[in-house]
Amino acid sequence: MPDDAIVVSGLGKVFSLNGQNLQVLSDLNISVRQGEFCSIIGPSGCGKSTLLRILADIASPSGGSVAILGDTPAAARRGRKLGFVFQEPALLPWRTALQNVELPLTVLGVGRNERIARARKMLDLVGLSDFEKARPAQLSGGMARRVAIARSLVLEPPILLLDEPFGGLDEITRQRMNLELQRIWSEAKHTTAVLVTHNVGEAVFLSDRVFVMTARPGRIAAEVLIDLPRPRRLELLQEEKFFDYQRRLTRVLYVGGE
């Protein structure tokens, strides 16, 4: 097994828009070590979500190479090595929380008893054991997002990709969700996590490393190591070292380099 869970080399992506080519990613290089939590930040439209979708085999690159645990994204997806959390929870409204978490196991034909046991384990991991019979309309926004995370983890993938999972939540709920995500990641058997976010503070709080992308066509402008002890608590948000990282990353975002 390679030391790097994800290796992206010379990645390019071109979209066709109204008969013209739009270069979204250009010569992008990135590597993520196994068990690491990394975030990707950058200006709107720089290709952050496109990069994540290429890693997940939802989109195809126009050039360059991508290796997921030594495999192509397609092979990694078929091997159930990837979990993906979208910007919206996308829960099926007629299914309970437990049934939504069960869904990937149902698709794979896993037996009912095993399916329920594994789904309950994941709901317990995200702190929702008491809500297994609740339907999405009965859950708060934060709870629905935790169900979506549980569903992405039910196949126990070694890599978890998260595309702005807490966008639209109020600041207090978002901070609580960051604490929950940190706990879930730390308890999920050394899962490698890659988070796309617009929130610099969120990236600092959660990450071992933060990658900053340039404006379109997106490439990596800087890679910043976040040297803060774990587990991270909300008190960290008031510490000078946390503010120093925020200022450093914000400066990179505005000037395009350190």
N, C-alpha and C positions, 0 to 999 in steps of 0.2 A: 504494500500500500504506500503511495507516495506521501511525503511529508506535507505537500501542499494539497489541500482539498480542491482548490479551484485555481486554474492557471489560464489567463487570457493573454494572447499575444497578437499584437498588430490588428486588433479587431476593427472592422469597418462595417457600417450599415448605411445603405442608401435606400430611400423610399422614392417611389414614383408618385408625383403629385401634379395633377393637371398636365400630364404629358412631359413634365420636367423632373430631373433627378434632384432629390434633396438629401444632402449628406448629413446624417444625424450623428454618427460615430466615425472617428478617424484615428487609426493607429493607436488604439487604446490598449494599454497593458496593465494587468493587475494580477496579483496572486494573493490567495487567502490560505492561511495554514489551518490544518485540522484542529478543531476544537476552539477556533478563534471566533470572536464576535466583531465583525467589521461593519461600518456604515459607509454609505455613499451619499454625499451631498453635492449640490451644484445648482446653478440657476435654472429656473423653469425652462423646459424645452431643450435641455442639454443632452437628453438621451438616457437619463438614469433608469427610468422604467423600461426603456428598450433594452438596455444592457441586462437588466434582471430577467426579462422575458427571453432573451437569447440564452442565458444560463439555464433557464427552465425548459428550454426547447419549445417555447410557445412561439418564438420568432426565429428566423434564420439569419445568420450573418451574411454580409456581402463579401467579406474578406477576412483574413486572419484565422486564428484557431482558438478553440475553447476546449479545455480538458476538465472534466468533473471526476475527481478521484481516479484519474487516468483514463476515463472513458469520454466519448462524445456526449453532449447533452442528451441526445436521443437515447443512447444506450443507458445513461444514468437514469433517465425517466423510466425506461422500460424495466430497469432493475430496481425501481422504487427507492432510489437514493435521494430523491428530491421531495421536499415539502414546500408548498407555495401558499403564502397568505396575501390575498389581494387587498386593494384599497378599501373595498366594501366587503363585509362578511359573506355575502352571497349565500345565506342560509335558505334552505327550502322551507317556506312558511307553513306548509302542512305537516312537517315532520317535527318531532320534539328535539330538544337539544341532544339527547342520547342518540336518536335516529339520524340526526345530521352528522354526528361524529362517526357513527357506524358506516356512513355511506361509502367511503372508499373500500371498506372491507366487504360490504354487500356486493359492490361491483366485481370484486375479485372472487366472489363465491365462497367466502369464509363462512363456516358453520355458525348458526345462530348463537349458541352458548359462548363460543370463543369470541364472536363479534361483540356481544354485549359486555363480556368481561373486559375486553381491551378498550372499548369505548368508555366504560365506567372508570377504568384506570386513568384515561386521559382527562376526563372531566374532573376527577379528583386532583390531578396534577395542576389544572388551571383553577382549582378552587370552586368548582360548580357542582359538586356531588349532590347538593340539595335541589338542583334545578334540572335534573335529567328529564323530567316530564314536561318542562315548560316549552312552549313554542316561541319562535323568534319574536313575535309581537309582544310577548310577556317579559322579554329581557331588555335591560338597559343597553345603550350603545356599547359600553365597555364590556358587558357580559356577552353580547353577541360576538364581539371580536375575540373574546377568550374561547368561545365555542369554535370559532373559525380556526384559531391556533390549535386547539385540541384536535380538530379534524385533520389538520395538516400534519400532525405528529402521530396519528394513530397507526400509521404504517412504520413508525420508528425510523424515519429517514435520517441518514447521517448529515444531511445538509438542509437547512431551513432558509428559504428566501422570503423576505417580507417587503412588500411594496406599500409604503405609507400606511401601515395597518391602523394607526391611531389618528389619522387625519380627520378633522371635523369634530373631534372631542374637545370639550372645554379643558383649560389648562390643568385644573386640579385632577380631573379624571385621567388626563393624559399622563401626569406624573405618577399616579397610582398604577396605571397600566405599564409604565416603564419599569416600576418595581416588580410587577407581576411577570413581565417578560424576562427580566433578569433572573428571577427565581426559576421560572420554567426552563430557561436555557441552561442554567447551572445544574438543574436536576435531570436534564434530558440526555444523560449518557454522553457527554462531550460532543454534543451536536455543534456543527459549524453553522454560524448564522451570518447572513448578509442582509442588512437593512437599508432600504432607500428611504430617505427622509429629507424634508425641507427644514427641519428644526435642528439648529446647530446644537442647542443645549441637550436635546435628546440623543444626538450622535455622541456627544462627549460623555454623557451619563452612562450609556450602554456599552460603548465600544472599547475594544483593545486597540484598534486602529481605525482612522477615518480617512477615506479617499475623497479628495475634492476634485470635481470635474469642471472643465472650462465650459463656456458657452458653446452652442452648436457651431461646428461639429465637435461633439464631446470627446475629450481625452482627459487623462489624469494630469491635473496641475500640481498636486502635492499629495503626500501621504504622511499623516501625522500620527505618531504613536501616543496613545493616551495612557500615561503612567499614573494611574490612580488605583488605590487598593480596592479589592472586592471582599465581601459584597458592598455595593455602593448604596448609601442611604440618602434620604431626602436632605439631610443636613449638609451633604456635600454641595448642594446647589448654592449655598451661601459662602463657600470657601474660596479664597483668593486663587488657588491653583485651578479650580474649576473655571473661574472667570478668565484666567489667563489662557486656557485652552479655547474658550469661546471667542476671545478677542483674536487669537492667532488664526483660527479657522475663518472667522468673519473677514479678517484682512486678506486671507488667501482668496476668498470668494470675490472680493471687490477688486483686487489688483492682479489676480490670476497667477500668483506664485508667492513663495515665502520670502 
